[in-house]
């Protein structure tokens, strides 16, 4: 089974944040033409990216604390 770690969370956080910035600020016309509000779509991607980054940070901190305790 595929086990996710902090590196995976940091990588996906960067991808989601970059996509959110792209769709919200750099190319909102791509979504507007399809009838999607770029502010909402980009905002959700940004928030999800931040959430992934926080999870990655917490996983890294937990891993470091477990290694330190042993």
N, CA, C and O atoms as a MOPAC input file, in Angstrom:
PM7 MOZYME 1SCF
protein

 N      0.84100 1    -1.17800 1     0.00000 1
 C      0.00000 1     0.00000 1     0.00000 1
 C      0.88400 1     1.23900 1     0.00000 1
 O      1.96800 1     1.23900 1     0.58400 1
 N      0.42600 1     2.26800 1    -0.64200 1
 C      1.17300 1     3.52200 1    -0.74300 1
 C      1.05300 1     4.30100 1     0.55200 1
 O     -0.04500 1     4.66000 1     0.97600 1
 N      2.19000 1     4.55800 1     1.17500 1
 C      2.19500 1     5.30300 1     2.43900 1
 C      2.67600 1     6.72200 1     2.17100 1
 O      3.75400 1     6.92700 1     1.61400 1
 N      1.87200 1     7.69500 1     2.56800 1
 C      2.24100 1     9.08900 1     2.35800 1
 C      3.04300 1     9.58300 1     3.54700 1
 O      2.82600 1     9.16600 1     4.68500 1
 N      3.96100 1    10.46900 1     3.26100 1
 C      4.78100 1    11.05600 1     4.30700 1
 C      4.80500 1    12.56700 1     4.17100 1
 O      4.03500 1    13.15300 1     3.41000 1
 N      5.69300 1    13.17800 1     4.91300 1
 C      5.74300 1    14.63300 1     4.90100 1
 C      6.19300 1    15.17900 1     3.54600 1
 O      5.72700 1    16.23700 1     3.12400 1
 N      7.09400 1    14.47200 1     2.86200 1
 C      7.54900 1    14.93800 1     1.54900 1
 C      6.38200 1    14.99900 1     0.55900 1
 O      6.26000 1    15.96400 1    -0.19500 1
 N      5.53700 1    13.98600 1     0.55800 1
 C      4.35700 1    13.94700 1    -0.31400 1
 C      3.42000 1    15.11600 1    -0.00900 1
 O      2.89200 1    15.73900 1    -0.93000 1
 N      3.21100 1    15.41300 1     1.25500 1
 C      2.32100 1    16.50800 1     1.63500 1
 C      2.89600 1    17.86500 1     1.22300 1
 O      2.16100 1    18.73700 1     0.75900 1
 N      4.21700 1    18.04300 1     1.39500 1
 C      4.83500 1    19.29400 1     0.96100 1
 C      4.76500 1    19.45600 1    -0.55400 1
 O      4.50400 1    20.55000 1    -1.05500 1
 N      4.99700 1    18.37200 1    -1.27800 1
 C      4.95100 1    18.42600 1    -2.74000 1
 C      3.55000 1    18.75800 1    -3.23900 1
 O      3.39100 1    19.62900 1    -4.09500 1
 N      2.54000 1    18.08300 1    -2.71900 1
 C      1.17100 1    18.36100 1    -3.15300 1
 C      0.70500 1    19.74200 1    -2.69100 1
 O     -0.09200 1    20.38500 1    -3.37500 1
 N      1.19000 1    20.20000 1    -1.54600 1
 C      0.85800 1    21.56300 1    -1.09500 1
 C      1.38500 1    22.58100 1    -2.09200 1
 O      0.68100 1    23.52800 1    -2.44200 1
 N      2.61700 1    22.39500 1    -2.55100 1
 C      3.19500 1    23.31300 1    -3.52700 1
 C      2.40800 1    23.29400 1    -4.83800 1
 O      2.19400 1    24.34100 1    -5.44800 1
 N      1.98200 1    22.11700 1    -5.26800 1
 C      1.20600 1    21.99400 1    -6.50900 1
 C     -0.13700 1    22.71300 1    -6.37500 1
 O     -0.51800 1    23.47500 1    -7.26300 1
 N     -0.85000 1    22.48100 1    -5.28600 1
 C     -2.15500 1    23.11200 1    -5.09800 1
 C     -2.04100 1    24.62500 1    -4.95700 1
 O     -2.86900 1    25.35900 1    -5.49600 1
 N     -1.03300 1    25.09600 1    -4.24400 1
 C     -0.84900 1    26.53900 1    -4.07600 1
 C     -0.50900 1    27.18300 1    -5.42000 1
 O     -1.03900 1    28.24500 1    -5.74700 1
 N      0.36400 1    26.55400 1    -6.19300 1
 C      0.70400 1    27.09500 1    -7.51800 1
 C     -0.50600 1    27.11500 1    -8.44600 1
 O     -0.70700 1    28.07900 1    -9.18400 1
 N     -1.31300 1    26.05500 1    -8.41100 1
 C     -2.52000 1    26.02100 1    -9.23900 1
 C     -3.50800 1    27.09800 1    -8.80500 1
 O     -4.13000 1    27.74700 1    -9.64600 1
 N     -3.65600 1    27.29100 1    -7.50000 1
 C     -4.55800 1    28.31900 1    -6.99200 1
 C     -4.12500 1    29.70900 1    -7.42500 1
 O     -4.95300 1    30.51600 1    -7.84800 1
 N     -2.83400 1    29.99300 1    -7.32100 1
 C     -2.31800 1    31.29400 1    -7.75500 1
 C     -2.50800 1    31.46800 1    -9.25500 1
 O     -2.88400 1    32.54500 1    -9.71800 1
 N     -2.25200 1    30.41700 1   -10.00600 1
 C     -2.39400 1    30.48900 1   -11.46600 1
 C     -3.83400 1    30.80000 1   -11.86600 1
 O     -4.08100 1    31.70600 1   -12.66100 1
 N     -4.77500 1    30.05000 1   -11.31500 1
 C     -6.16900 1    30.23700 1   -11.72000 1
 C     -6.79700 1    31.50900 1   -11.13700 1
 O     -7.69300 1    32.08700 1   -11.75300 1
 N     -6.35000 1    31.94300 1    -9.98000 1
 C     -6.95100 1    33.11600 1    -9.35500 1
 C     -6.35500 1    34.41500 1    -9.89300 1
 O     -7.08200 1    35.36700 1   -10.17700 1
 N     -5.03000 1    34.45000 1   -10.03100 1
 C     -4.37400 1    35.70900 1   -10.37800 1
 C     -3.83700 1    35.76900 1   -11.80500 1
 O     -3.98300 1    36.79600 1   -12.46800 1
 N     -3.22300 1    34.70000 1   -12.29000 1
 C     -2.51100 1    34.76300 1   -13.56500 1
 C     -3.38800 1    34.48500 1   -14.78300 1
 O     -3.20500 1    35.11400 1   -15.82500 1
 N     -4.32800 1    33.56200 1   -14.67100 1
 C     -5.15700 1    33.20600 1   -15.82400 1
 C     -6.60100 1    32.92000 1   -15.40500 1
 O     -7.07800 1    31.80000 1   -15.58900 1
 N     -7.29800 1    33.89700 1   -14.85300 1
 C     -8.68300 1    33.64800 1   -14.45000 1
 C     -9.62500 1    33.48000 1   -15.64400 1
 O    -10.71700 1    32.93000 1   -15.50100 1
 N     -9.20600 1    33.95200 1   -16.82100 1
 C    -10.07000 1    33.83800 1   -18.00700 1
 C    -10.32600 1    32.37700 1   -18.38300 1
 O    -11.37700 1    32.05700 1   -18.93800 1
 N     -9.37400 1    31.49000 1   -18.08300 1
 C     -9.54700 1    30.07100 1   -18.40700 1
 C    -10.76600 1    29.49200 1   -17.69200 1
 O    -11.46100 1    28.63900 1   -18.24400 1
 N    -11.02200 1    29.94200 1   -16.49000 1
 C    -12.17700 1    29.44800 1   -15.74100 1
 C    -13.44000 1    30.23100 1   -16.05500 1
 O    -14.53400 1    29.66800 1   -16.09600 1
 N    -13.28900 1    31.53000 1   -16.27500 1
 C    -14.44300 1    32.37200 1   -16.56800 1
 C    -15.13700 1    31.92400 1   -17.84100 1
 O    -16.36500 1    31.95400 1   -17.92400 1
 N    -14.36400 1    31.51100 1   -18.83300 1
 C    -14.94200 1    31.04000 1   -20.09200 1
 C    -15.77500 1    29.77400 1   -19.89800 1
 O    -16.69800 1    29.51900 1   -20.67100 1
 N    -15.46300 1    28.99300 1   -18.88900 1
 C    -16.21400 1    27.76300 1   -18.60700 1
 C    -17.33500 1    27.97300 1   -17.59200 1
 O    -18.04500 1    27.02800 1   -17.24700 1
 N    -17.49600 1    29.21200 1   -17.11200 1
 C    -18.56500 1    29.52100 1   -16.17200 1
 C    -18.21500 1    29.25000 1   -14.72400 1
 O    -19.10800 1    29.13800 1   -13.88400 1
 N    -16.92800 1    29.14000 1   -14.41500 1
 C    -16.48000 1    28.88300 1   -13.04600 1
 C    -15.90600 1    30.17800 1   -12.48100 1
 O    -15.14000 1    30.86700 1   -13.15300 1
 N    -16.27400 1    30.50300 1   -11.25800 1
 C    -15.76300 1    31.70000 1   -10.60200 1
 C    -14.30700 1    31.46200 1   -10.19500 1
 O    -14.05000 1    30.62300 1    -9.33200 1
 N    -13.34000 1    32.18200 1   -10.79500 1
 C    -11.92500 1    31.93600 1   -10.49500 1
 C    -11.53800 1    32.28000 1    -9.05700 1
 O    -10.60400 1    31.69400 1    -8.51200 1
 N    -12.25400 1    33.23400 1    -8.43600 1
 C    -11.94500 1    33.57000 1    -7.05700 1
 C    -12.23400 1    32.40100 1    -6.12200 1
 O    -11.41800 1    32.08100 1    -5.25800 1
 N    -13.37700 1    31.77100 1    -6.29000 1
 C    -13.73400 1    30.62800 1    -5.44600 1
 C    -12.83900 1    29.43400 1    -5.73000 1
 O    -12.31600 1    28.80900 1    -4.80700 1
 N    -12.66400 1    29.11900 1    -6.99900 1
 C    -11.87900 1    27.94400 1    -7.37800 1
 C    -10.42300 1    28.10100 1    -6.93400 1
 O     -9.85200 1    27.19000 1    -6.33600 1
 N     -9.82700 1    29.26200 1    -7.22800 1
 C     -8.45100 1    29.51000 1    -6.80900 1
 C     -8.31500 1    29.56600 1    -5.30000 1
 O     -7.33000 1    29.08400 1    -4.74000 1
 N     -9.31000 1    30.15800 1    -4.63900 1
 C     -9.28500 1    30.23600 1    -3.17800 1
 C     -9.33400 1    28.87000 1    -2.52200 1
 O     -8.61700 1    28.61400 1    -1.55500 1
 N    -10.17700 1    27.99100 1    -3.04600 1
 C    -10.27000 1    26.62900 1    -2.49900 1
 C     -8.94900 1    25.89200 1    -2.69800 1
 O     -8.48700 1    25.19100 1    -1.79700 1
 N     -8.34000 1    26.04700 1    -3.87000 1
 C     -7.05000 1    25.39900 1    -4.11200 1
 C     -5.96900 1    25.93900 1    -3.18200 1
 O     -5.14900 1    25.17600 1    -2.67200 1
 N     -5.96500 1    27.23500 1    -2.96400 1
 C     -4.98900 1    27.82100 1    -2.04300 1
 C     -5.18200 1    27.31300 1    -0.61100 1
 O     -4.21800 1    26.94800 1     0.06100 1
 N     -6.41800 1    27.29400 1    -0.16300 1
 C     -6.70300 1    26.81500 1     1.19700 1
 C     -6.33100 1    25.34700 1     1.33900 1
 O     -5.76100 1    24.94200 1     2.35200 1
 N     -6.65400 1    24.54300 1     0.31800 1
 C     -6.30900 1    23.12000 1     0.36200 1
 C     -4.79100 1    22.94000 1     0.38200 1
 O     -4.28400 1    22.06200 1     1.08100 1
 N     -4.06400 1    23.75800 1    -0.37500 1
 C     -2.60600 1    23.68300 1    -0.36600 1
 C     -2.02400 1    24.02600 1     0.99200 1
 O     -1.09500 1    23.36500 1     1.45500 1
 N     -2.55900 1    25.04900 1     1.63300 1
 C     -2.09400 1    25.42000 1     2.97100 1
 C     -2.39200 1    24.29300 1     3.95600 1
 O     -1.56000 1    23.97300 1     4.80400 1
 N     -3.57400 1    23.69300 1     3.84700 1
 C     -3.94900 1    22.56400 1     4.70000 1
 C     -2.97600 1    21.40200 1     4.52100 1
 O     -2.55700 1    20.78700 1     5.50200 1
 N     -2.61500 1    21.09800 1     3.26900 1
 C     -1.66100 1    20.01700 1     2.99600 1
 C     -0.28700 1    20.35400 1     3.58600 1
 O      0.38500 1    19.48300 1     4.13800 1
 N      0.12100 1    21.60200 1     3.46800 1
 C      1.40200 1    22.01800 1     4.01200 1
 C      1.44800 1    21.89800 1     5.53200 1
 O      2.45200 1    21.46300 1     6.09700 1
 N      0.36500 1    22.28300 1     6.18400 1
 C      0.29700 1    22.15300 1     7.64700 1
 C      0.36600 1    20.68400 1     8.04800 1
 O      1.06300 1    20.33400 1     9.00000 1
 N     -0.35500 1    19.82000 1     7.32800 1
 C     -0.29100 1    18.38500 1     7.62500 1
 C      1.12200 1    17.84900 1     7.45100 1
 O      1.59500 1    17.06200 1     8.27100 1
 N      1.80000 1    18.27200 1     6.38600 1
 C      3.17600 1    17.84300 1     6.16500 1
 C      4.09400 1    18.30200 1     7.28700 1
 O      4.94500 1    17.54100 1     7.74700 1
 N      3.92300 1    19.54700 1     7.73000 1
 C      4.72900 1    20.06600 1     8.83400 1
 C      4.48000 1    19.27800 1    10.11700 1
 O      5.42100 1    18.95200 1    10.84100 1
 N      3.21900 1    18.97400 1    10.39800 1
 C      2.91000 1    18.21200 1    11.60900 1
 C      3.47500 1    16.79500 1    11.53800 1
 O      3.94500 1    16.26000 1    12.54200 1
 N      3.43000 1    16.19100 1    10.35300 1
 C      4.00300 1    14.85300 1    10.19200 1
 C      5.52300 1    14.88300 1    10.37900 1
 O      6.09000 1    13.99000 1    11.00900 1
 N      6.17200 1    15.90300 1     9.83600 1
 C      7.62500 1    16.03400 1     9.98500 1
 C      7.99600 1    16.24400 1    11.45000 1
 O      8.94900 1    15.64200 1    11.94600 1
 N      7.24700 1    17.09300 1    12.13700 1
 C      7.51400 1    17.34800 1    13.55300 1
 C      7.31800 1    16.08600 1    14.39000 1
 O      8.09400 1    15.81300 1    15.30500 1
 N      6.26400 1    15.31400 1    14.06600 1
 C      6.01200 1    14.06700 1    14.79100 1
 C      7.13800 1    13.07100 1    14.54500 1
 O      7.58000 1    12.37900 1    15.46200 1
 N      7.59700 1    13.00600 1    13.29800 1
 C      8.68700 1    12.07600 1    12.97300 1
 C      9.96300 1    12.46500 1    13.71300 1
 O     10.65700 1    11.59900 1    14.24600 1
 N     10.27500 1    13.75500 1    13.75200 1
 C     11.47100 1    14.21900 1    14.45200 1
 C     11.36900 1    13.97200 1    15.95600 1
 O     12.35900 1    13.61200 1    16.59300 1
 N     10.18400 1    14.16300 1    16.52400 1
 C     10.00900 1    13.91400 1    17.96700 1
 C     10.14200 1    12.43500 1    18.28600 1
 O     10.71700 1    12.07700 1    19.31300 1
 N      9.61200 1    11.55900 1    17.41200 1
 C      9.72300 1    10.12100 1    17.64900 1
 C     11.16500 1     9.65500 1    17.52500 1
 O     11.58900 1     8.77800 1    18.27800 1
 N     11.92500 1    10.21300 1    16.60000 1
 C     13.32500 1     9.83700 1    16.45200 1
 C     14.14200 1    10.33900 1    17.64900 1
 O     15.07900 1     9.67700 1    18.09700 1
 N     13.77400 1    11.50700 1    18.15200 1
 C     14.49300 1    12.08600 1    19.28300 1
 C     14.24800 1    11.29200 1    20.56300 1
 O     15.14400 1    11.15300 1    21.39600 1
 N     13.02800 1    10.77100 1    20.71200 1
 C     12.67900 1    10.03300 1    21.92200 1
 C     13.36300 1     8.68000 1    21.99900 1
 O     13.59000 1     8.16400 1    23.09300 1
 N     13.69400 1     8.09900 1    20.86100 1
 C     14.26500 1     6.73300 1    20.85600 1
 C     15.72000 1     6.72100 1    21.10300 1
 O     16.33300 1     5.65400 1    21.12800 1

